[in-house]
Amino acid sequence: MIRTVTINIIRFVVLVFIQVFLLKNINLYNLATPYLYILFILLLPFEIPNLLLFVLAFLTGLTIDAFYDTPGLHASACVLLAFVRVLFISITVQKEGFDNEPEPTLSIMGFRWFLTYAVVLTLFHHFFLFSLEAFHLSEIQYTLSRFVSSSIFTVFLMLVTGLLFFRKKERK
């Protein structure tokens, strides 16, 4: 239990640090901006209570909002991300028999499941984030371009991060 809390605190600090001091300054062709910090919410353990998940998602988004000067934008997108995470896990985990696994990492859940998980949740988060940011339909094409390119870039970074810390899966 204490090990899990320690790992998640370190993961939070590292991901927020990387997001704020490195990825905030990366903007490919004024379209793709990676938001790797959402990996913290995605990698939280399965057994975390929903209330705690929503509070952690809100605090994560609020922390990013403080550095990005976007009051509530990332916080609301992170809460939506937590909600979609609960739905996605409740649908897929019981059906595929992953009940005994502690957390949804690439090494534990496998590439196909983790890729689907990361893509679906990233698409929801980014669509909501960029829709709130633009908040009008006059630039819908630009908003959709940013949404798609940022989602691809973010998922790519998630997979690279997952592969860097990949441990051989011990399945029976």
Contacts in CASP RR format, 6 or more apart in sequence:
PFRMAT RR
TARGET T0000
AUTHOR 0000-0000-0000
METHOD contacts of the structure
MODEL  1
MIRTVTINIIRFVVLVFIQVFLLKNINLYNLATPYLYILFILLLPFEIPN
LLLFVLAFLTGLTIDAFYDTPGLHASACVLLAFVRVLFISITVQKEGFDN
EPEPTLSIMGFRWFLTYAVVLTLFHHFFLFSLEAFHLSEIQYTLSRFVSS
SIFTVFLMLVTGLLFFRKKERK
4 45 0 8 1.000
4 102 0 8 1.000
8 40 0 8 1.000
8 43 0 8 1.000
8 44 0 8 1.000
8 45 0 8 1.000
11 39 0 8 1.000
11 40 0 8 1.000
11 43 0 8 1.000
12 40 0 8 1.000
12 60 0 8 1.000
15 36 0 8 1.000
15 37 0 8 1.000
15 39 0 8 1.000
15 40 0 8 1.000
16 37 0 8 1.000
16 40 0 8 1.000
16 60 0 8 1.000
16 63 0 8 1.000
16 64 0 8 1.000
18 36 0 8 1.000
18 37 0 8 1.000
19 35 0 8 1.000
19 36 0 8 1.000
19 37 0 8 1.000
19 64 0 8 1.000
19 67 0 8 1.000
20 64 0 8 1.000
20 67 0 8 1.000
23 33 0 8 1.000
23 34 0 8 1.000
23 35 0 8 1.000
23 36 0 8 1.000
24 67 0 8 1.000
24 68 0 8 1.000
26 33 0 8 1.000
26 34 0 8 1.000
27 33 0 8 1.000
28 149 0 8 1.000
28 153 0 8 1.000
29 149 0 8 1.000
31 145 0 8 1.000
31 146 0 8 1.000
31 149 0 8 1.000
31 150 0 8 1.000
32 146 0 8 1.000
32 149 0 8 1.000
32 150 0 8 1.000
32 152 0 8 1.000
32 153 0 8 1.000
33 146 0 8 1.000
33 150 0 8 1.000
33 153 0 8 1.000
34 150 0 8 1.000
34 153 0 8 1.000
34 154 0 8 1.000
34 157 0 8 1.000
35 64 0 8 1.000
35 125 0 8 1.000
35 126 0 8 1.000
35 129 0 8 1.000
35 150 0 8 1.000
35 154 0 8 1.000
36 154 0 8 1.000
36 157 0 8 1.000
36 158 0 8 1.000
36 161 0 8 1.000
37 60 0 8 1.000
37 61 0 8 1.000
37 64 0 8 1.000
38 78 0 8 1.000
38 81 0 8 1.000
38 121 0 8 1.000
38 122 0 8 1.000
38 125 0 8 1.000
38 154 0 8 1.000
39 158 0 8 1.000
39 161 0 8 1.000
40 56 0 8 1.000
40 60 0 8 1.000
41 53 0 8 1.000
41 56 0 8 1.000
41 57 0 8 1.000
41 60 0 8 1.000
41 78 0 8 1.000
41 81 0 8 1.000
41 82 0 8 1.000
41 85 0 8 1.000
42 81 0 8 1.000
42 85 0 8 1.000
42 104 0 8 1.000
42 117 0 8 1.000
42 118 0 8 1.000
42 121 0 8 1.000
42 158 0 8 1.000
43 103 0 8 1.000
43 104 0 8 1.000
43 105 0 8 1.000
44 53 0 8 1.000
44 56 0 8 1.000
44 103 0 8 1.000
45 102 0 8 1.000
45 103 0 8 1.000
46 89 0 8 1.000
46 93 0 8 1.000
46 101 0 8 1.000
46 102 0 8 1.000
46 103 0 8 1.000
46 104 0 8 1.000
47 102 0 8 1.000
48 56 0 8 1.000
50 86 0 8 1.000
53 82 0 8 1.000
53 85 0 8 1.000
53 86 0 8 1.000
54 79 0 8 1.000
54 82 0 8 1.000
54 83 0 8 1.000
56 82 0 8 1.000
57 78 0 8 1.000
57 79 0 8 1.000
57 81 0 8 1.000
57 82 0 8 1.000
58 75 0 8 1.000
58 78 0 8 1.000
58 79 0 8 1.000
60 74 0 8 1.000
60 78 0 8 1.000
61 72 0 8 1.000
61 74 0 8 1.000
61 75 0 8 1.000
61 77 0 8 1.000
61 78 0 8 1.000
62 72 0 8 1.000
62 74 0 8 1.000
62 75 0 8 1.000
64 70 0 8 1.000
64 74 0 8 1.000
64 75 0 8 1.000
64 78 0 8 1.000
65 71 0 8 1.000
65 72 0 8 1.000
65 73 0 8 1.000
65 74 0 8 1.000
65 75 0 8 1.000
68 74 0 8 1.000
70 133 0 8 1.000
73 129 0 8 1.000
73 132 0 8 1.000
73 133 0 8 1.000
74 129 0 8 1.000
76 128 0 8 1.000
76 132 0 8 1.000
77 125 0 8 1.000
77 126 0 8 1.000
77 128 0 8 1.000
77 129 0 8 1.000
77 132 0 8 1.000
78 125 0 8 1.000
80 124 0 8 1.000
80 125 0 8 1.000
80 128 0 8 1.000
81 121 0 8 1.000
81 124 0 8 1.000
81 125 0 8 1.000
84 120 0 8 1.000
84 121 0 8 1.000
84 124 0 8 1.000
84 125 0 8 1.000
85 121 0 8 1.000
88 117 0 8 1.000
88 120 0 8 1.000
88 121 0 8 1.000
89 104 0 8 1.000
92 98 0 8 1.000
92 113 0 8 1.000
92 116 0 8 1.000
92 117 0 8 1.000
93 99 0 8 1.000
93 101 0 8 1.000
96 113 0 8 1.000
98 109 0 8 1.000
98 113 0 8 1.000
101 108 0 8 1.000
101 109 0 8 1.000
102 108 0 8 1.000
104 113 0 8 1.000
104 114 0 8 1.000
104 117 0 8 1.000
105 114 0 8 1.000
105 162 0 8 1.000
105 165 0 8 1.000
106 114 0 8 1.000
106 159 0 8 1.000
106 162 0 8 1.000
106 163 0 8 1.000
106 166 0 8 1.000
107 162 0 8 1.000
107 165 0 8 1.000
107 166 0 8 1.000
107 167 0 8 1.000
107 168 0 8 1.000
107 169 0 8 1.000
108 169 0 8 1.000
109 117 0 8 1.000
110 169 0 8 1.000
114 162 0 8 1.000
115 155 0 8 1.000
115 159 0 8 1.000
118 155 0 8 1.000
118 158 0 8 1.000
118 159 0 8 1.000
119 151 0 8 1.000
119 155 0 8 1.000
122 151 0 8 1.000
122 154 0 8 1.000
122 155 0 8 1.000
122 158 0 8 1.000
123 147 0 8 1.000
123 151 0 8 1.000
126 147 0 8 1.000
126 150 0 8 1.000
126 151 0 8 1.000
126 154 0 8 1.000
127 147 0 8 1.000
130 143 0 8 1.000
130 146 0 8 1.000
130 147 0 8 1.000
130 150 0 8 1.000
131 143 0 8 1.000
131 147 0 8 1.000
133 143 0 8 1.000
134 140 0 8 1.000
134 142 0 8 1.000
134 143 0 8 1.000
END
